[in-house]
């Protein structure tokens, strides 16, 4: 595992505990940082947030980015332990997203 950036972890914690809901990209950055120290908690959240980003209207005309985010979400979801309750749903969501993007591309 790479050396954990303690400052990034603290910033991520503060962001997520703040009174305002962080923007999606901010949440993704926070989940990435926190997954280094709490993978069981934050990898499922990261996978779900990446799927949310891939489905965002702003990326509607960017299939290469959509596929990249769905693929990353799928990789993360597959790495989750079998005992993770959200694992199967996250795998299905990310795989379905990859298939939709591929079908849309023709």
Buried (B, 14 or more C-beta within 10 A) or exposed (E): EEEEEEEBBEBBBEBBEEEEEBEBEBBBBBBBBBBBBBBEEBBBBBBBBBBBBBBBEEBEEBBEBBBBBBBBBBEBBEEBEEEBEBBEBBBEBBBEBBEBBEEEEE
